[in-house]
Amino acid sequence: MTVIALPRVRRRTPVAVGVCLLSFAAFWWAQRAANVSMIDLMVYRAEGQTVRAGGDLYALRTTEAHLPTTYPPFAALLFTPLTLLDTTSMRAVATTGNLALLVVFVALSLRLVGHARVEGAWWVAAAAVWCEPVWTTLRYGQINLLLAVLVLWDLSRRPGYRWAGVGIGVAAAIKLTPALFAVFLLATGVVERYGRGSAGPWLRHARGAAVAFAGATLLAAALLPHDSSRFWTRMVFEAGRVGLVEDTANQSLRGLLARLLHTTEPGALWAVAAALTGILGLAVAVAAELRGLRAWATVACAVTALLISPVSWSHHWVWCVPMVLLLATKSRTAAVCAALAFCTYSLWWVPHGPGRRELHENGVELTLSSLYVGSGCAFLALVGVRLWRTSRTA
């Protein structure tokens, strides 16, 4: 009897898919066992219901936590289909969709890093689903993976493609933080134009993002004029609506400083720290991009956005996935350290919850509750040092 030997890649892929699906099934069981609330998904649905009913979007308070609407009106328009499903079906659809987005996000991250093996995405996704930012994203029914996929899809295309900027623009119209990627592209184009007299594809890419953002925002303004006016003239400046700044889940510079200084408002010190970090982080991203290091530039920009945002909840740090993959290409030690920071759930080991207990952390507790911020700063420092060393040897 003749035995046909299949190529190794064909044998590996089904195994990788099977392991990933088993991991996802175990994850789904663990979430059900933990009786997760998917509270943010419930807020999204309430926003969709408010839009359909013609109510005041930014007067909304929903769920047992009385959570408000914090996203731009365009996001609420996208949430209206959630009202067509009952709660059980909505949760199942959202979880399935987020798991599918995780696989896509990992695949795009691997493409960006330079690894295109099909089975690789399944193996990494099987492990990544258990890291704290991804776990919490699905626990709350959040949209972080969708936003990250939109941005990575945009930045992993060939230069000058027709729809350049659309992913970033739409992501920024849903939630403002991804707008920093458009600023990064604009800054890169400006630096290139003044340095070499040609802006390359970057200014066109930034323009595409601006057009997509403006189009989505104007659509929301046409359909929801009152809510749009209220958001862009008032709500966009009220960072306190999002939550308590000192909350251990707030993994931004502002959250770190609030816990470090034992204050609910770091004030001018945070403004200075955020401005310096934003400038230095964008400088690192632009320098990496101009040297052809798109992966390093993309993650550096994402980390900068997370650090300087007034509130960056732990689940916003799903960008740890491409960060760890990227570090693994240069230093296994750095990759392992980063993976431990995001997979040990250490920020939840410290006292937190009612009573603003985060304002009384000791040194060890402060360190544990700030590992994401520390990892982000260390990543930017590593990229900056690498760029400086290569410039000296060039």
C-alpha positions in Angstrom: 0.0 0.0 0.0 1.3 3.4 -0.9 1.4 6.0 1.8 1.0 9.6 0.7 3.0 12.0 2.8 1.4 15.3 3.2 3.5 18.4 3.4 4.4 19.3 7.0 2.6 22.6 6.9 -0.6 20.8 6.0 -0.2 18.5 9.0 0.7 21.3 11.3 -2.2 23.7 10.5 -5.1 21.3 11.5 -3.3 20.6 14.8 -2.8 24.3 15.5 -6.5 25.0 14.7 -7.6 22.2 16.9 -5.5 23.4 19.9 -6.7 26.9 19.4 -10.3 25.9 19.3 -9.8 23.8 22.5 -8.2 26.8 24.2 -11.1 29.0 23.1 -13.6 26.4 24.4 -11.8 26.3 27.7 -11.7 30.1 27.8 -15.5 30.3 27.1 -16.2 27.8 29.9 -14.0 29.7 32.3 -15.8 33.0 31.5 -19.1 31.3 32.0 -17.9 29.8 35.3 -16.8 33.3 36.4 -20.2 34.6 35.6 -18.8 37.6 33.7 -21.2 40.5 33.3 -20.1 41.8 29.9 -21.1 45.1 31.3 -19.6 47.3 28.6 -21.5 45.3 26.0 -24.7 46.1 27.9 -23.8 49.8 27.8 -23.3 49.5 24.0 -26.7 47.9 23.6 -28.3 50.7 25.8 -26.7 53.3 23.5 -28.2 51.6 20.5 -31.6 51.5 22.1 -31.3 55.2 23.0 -30.4 56.1 19.4 -33.4 54.1 18.1 -35.7 55.7 20.6 -34.4 59.2 19.9 -33.3 59.8 23.5 -30.5 61.9 24.9 -27.4 59.8 24.4 -25.1 61.6 26.9 -27.8 61.7 29.6 -27.8 57.9 29.6 -26.9 56.0 32.7 -27.3 52.2 32.5 -26.5 48.9 34.2 -26.2 48.5 38.0 -23.0 50.6 37.9 -24.9 53.6 36.2 -22.3 53.8 33.5 -22.5 56.8 31.0 -21.9 57.0 27.3 -18.3 58.0 26.6 -17.7 57.2 22.9 -18.5 59.6 20.0 -22.0 59.4 18.5 -20.7 57.4 15.5 -20.1 54.5 17.8 -23.6 54.5 19.0 -24.9 54.3 15.5 -22.8 51.1 15.0 -24.3 49.7 18.2 -27.9 49.8 17.1 -27.9 46.2 15.6 -27.2 44.9 19.1 -30.8 45.8 19.9 -32.1 43.2 17.5 -30.7 40.4 19.7 -31.8 39.1 23.1 -29.2 39.3 25.8 -28.1 35.7 25.7 -27.7 35.7 21.9 -25.9 39.1 22.0 -23.3 37.8 24.5 -22.7 34.7 22.4 -22.3 36.6 19.2 -20.0 39.2 20.8 -17.8 36.5 22.3 -17.6 34.6 19.1 -16.9 37.8 17.2 -14.1 38.8 19.6 -12.5 35.4 19.4 -12.5 35.6 15.6 -11.1 39.1 15.8 -8.3 37.8 18.1 -7.2 35.4 15.4 -7.3 38.1 12.8 -5.4 40.5 15.1 -2.7 37.9 15.7 -2.4 37.1 12.0 -2.0 40.8 11.2 0.5 41.2 14.0 2.6 38.3 12.7 2.4 39.7 9.2 3.6 43.0 10.5 6.5 41.4 12.4 7.4 39.3 9.4 6.1 35.8 10.2 3.5 34.6 7.7 3.1 30.9 8.6 -0.6 30.1 8.6 -0.5 27.9 11.7 1.4 30.6 13.7 -1.7 32.7 14.1 -3.6 29.8 15.6 -0.8 28.9 18.1 -0.4 32.4 19.3 -4.1 33.1 19.5 -4.5 29.9 21.6 -2.1 31.5 24.2 -3.0 35.2 23.8 -6.6 34.6 24.7 -5.5 34.0 28.3 -3.5 37.3 28.8 -5.2 39.8 31.0 -6.0 42.5 28.4 -7.6 40.0 26.1 -9.4 38.2 28.9 -10.8 41.5 30.2 -11.8 42.6 26.8 -14.0 39.6 26.4 -15.1 39.7 30.0 -16.6 43.2 29.5 -17.6 42.7 25.8 -15.3 45.5 24.8 -14.4 46.6 21.2 -10.6 46.9 21.7 -9.8 44.0 19.3 -12.0 45.6 16.6 -10.2 48.9 16.8 -6.8 47.2 16.8 -7.7 45.1 13.8 -8.9 48.2 11.9 -5.6 50.0 12.6 -3.4 47.0 11.9 -5.3 46.2 8.7 -4.6 49.7 7.6 -0.9 49.7 8.5 -0.1 46.3 7.2 -1.1 47.0 3.6 1.3 47.8 0.8 2.2 51.6 0.7 -0.1 53.7 -1.4 -3.0 51.3 -1.6 -6.4 52.8 -2.6 -8.1 52.7 0.8 -5.1 53.9 2.8 -6.3 55.6 6.0 -9.8 54.2 6.1 -9.2 51.8 8.9 -7.5 54.4 11.1 -10.1 57.0 10.4 -13.0 54.8 11.2 -11.3 53.5 14.4 -10.8 57.1 15.5 -14.4 58.0 14.8 -15.5 55.1 17.0 -13.0 56.0 19.8 -10.7 58.9 19.7 -7.4 57.3 20.8 -6.5 55.7 17.4 -6.3 59.2 16.0 -2.7 59.3 17.2 -1.9 57.0 14.3 -3.0 59.6 11.8 -0.8 62.2 13.7 2.1 59.7 13.4 1.6 59.4 9.6 1.3 63.1 9.3 4.5 63.8 11.3 6.4 61.1 9.3 5.3 62.8 6.0 6.3 66.2 7.2 9.7 65.1 8.4 10.4 63.3 5.2 9.3 66.3 3.1 11.5 68.7 4.9 14.4 66.2 5.1 14.3 64.8 1.5 11.9 66.9 -0.3 9.3 64.1 -0.7 6.5 63.1 1.6 6.3 59.6 0.3 3.0 57.8 0.9 2.6 59.1 4.5 0.8 62.4 3.9 -1.7 60.6 1.5 -2.2 58.0 4.2 -2.8 60.6 6.9 -5.2 62.5 4.5 -7.2 59.3 3.9 -7.5 58.8 7.7 -8.7 62.4 8.1 -11.3 62.0 5.3 -12.6 58.7 6.7 -12.8 60.2 10.2 -14.6 63.3 9.0 -17.0 61.3 6.9 -18.0 59.1 9.8 -18.3 62.0 12.1 -20.4 64.1 9.7 -22.7 61.1 9.1 -23.2 60.9 12.9 -23.8 64.6 13.0 -26.4 64.4 10.3 -28.3 61.6 12.0 -27.7 62.7 15.6 -27.2 66.5 15.5 -28.0 67.1 19.2 -25.8 64.3 20.5 -22.9 65.3 18.1 -23.1 68.9 19.2 -23.0 68.0 22.9 -20.2 65.5 22.5 -17.8 67.7 20.5 -18.5 70.8 22.5 -18.6 69.4 26.0 -18.3 65.6 26.6 -15.0 65.2 24.8 -13.4 67.4 27.5 -14.9 65.5 30.5 -12.3 62.7 31.1 -13.8 62.2 34.5 -16.9 60.6 33.0 -14.9 57.5 32.1 -14.0 56.5 35.7 -11.8 57.1 38.7 -8.3 58.1 37.6 -6.5 56.2 40.4 -8.3 52.9 39.6 -5.7 50.1 39.4 -7.2 49.2 36.0 -6.1 52.7 34.7 -2.8 51.8 33.1 -1.9 55.2 31.8 0.7 57.8 33.1 -2.2 59.7 34.7 -3.3 56.6 36.6 0.3 55.9 37.7 0.9 59.4 38.9 -2.4 59.4 40.8 -1.5 56.3 42.7 2.1 57.4 43.2 1.2 60.8 44.6 -1.9 59.5 46.4 -4.1 62.1 44.8 -7.3 61.9 42.7 -5.9 64.6 40.3 -2.2 64.7 39.3 -2.9 68.0 37.5 0.0 69.9 35.8 2.5 67.1 36.5 0.5 64.7 34.4 0.1 67.3 31.6 3.9 67.8 31.4 4.6 64.0 31.6 2.0 63.3 28.9 3.3 66.0 26.6 6.9 64.9 27.0 6.0 61.2 26.5 3.8 62.0 23.5 6.6 64.0 21.8 9.3 61.4 22.6 7.1 58.5 21.7 6.0 60.0 18.4 9.7 60.8 17.6 10.6 57.2 18.2 7.8 56.0 16.0 8.6 58.4 13.2 12.3 57.6 13.3 11.5 53.8 13.2 9.1 54.3 10.3 11.6 56.3 8.2 14.1 53.5 8.6 11.7 51.0 7.3 10.8 49.5 10.7 7.0 49.7 10.3 6.3 47.1 13.0 8.4 48.9 15.6 6.9 52.2 14.6 3.3 50.9 14.8 3.7 49.4 18.3 5.6 52.5 19.5 2.7 54.7 18.4 0.1 52.4 20.0 2.1 52.4 23.3 2.4 56.2 23.2 -1.3 56.6 22.8 -2.0 54.3 25.7 0.5 56.1 28.0 -0.7 59.6 27.3 -4.4 58.9 27.3 -6.1 60.2 30.5 -7.6 56.8 31.1 -6.2 53.6 29.5 -8.0 50.6 31.1 -6.0 47.4 31.3 -8.1 45.9 28.5 -7.0 48.7 26.1 -3.5 47.1 26.3 -4.4 44.3 23.8 -1.4 45.8 21.9 0.7 43.7 24.2 0.3 40.9 21.6 2.3 42.5 18.8 4.6 44.0 21.4 5.6 40.6 22.7 5.8 39.1 19.2 8.1 41.9 18.1 10.3 41.7 21.2 10.7 38.0 20.6 12.4 38.7 17.3 15.2 40.5 19.1 15.3 39.4 22.7 13.7 36.4 24.2 14.4 37.8 27.7 12.6 41.0 27.0 9.7 39.1 25.4 9.3 36.8 28.4 9.4 39.8 30.8 6.7 41.6 28.8 4.6 38.4 28.6 4.8 37.9 32.3 3.7 41.5 32.9 0.6 41.0 30.9 -0.2 37.4 31.7 0.2 37.3 35.5 -2.8 39.6 36.3 -0.6 41.2 38.9 -2.4 44.6 38.8 -5.3 42.8 40.5 -3.2 41.4 43.3 -3.2 44.8 45.0 -6.0 46.3 47.1 -8.6 47.9 44.9 -12.3 48.6 44.7 -14.7 50.7 46.8 -13.0 53.1 49.2 -10.4 54.3 46.8 -7.9 51.9 48.3 -5.5 52.5 45.4 -4.6 55.9 46.9 -2.8 54.2 49.8 -0.5 51.7 47.9 2.9 50.9 49.3 6.0 50.5 47.0 5.4 46.9 46.1 1.7 47.4 45.4 2.5 50.5 43.3 4.9 48.5 41.2 2.5 45.6 40.7 -0.3 48.0 39.7 1.8 49.9 37.2 3.5 47.1 35.2 1.7 47.9 32.0 2.9 51.5 32.1 6.4 50.4 33.0 6.4 47.9 30.2 5.2 50.5 27.7 7.9 53.0 28.8 10.6 50.3 28.7 9.5 49.3 25.2 9.8 52.9 23.9 13.2 53.2 25.6 14.4 50.0 24.0 13.3 51.1 20.5 14.9 54.5 21.1 18.2 53.0 22.2 18.2 50.6 19.2 17.6 53.5 16.8 20.3 55.5 18.4 22.8 52.7 18.2 22.1 51.9 14.5 22.4 55.6 13.6 25.8 55.7 15.2 27.0 52.7 13.3 25.4 53.7 10.0 
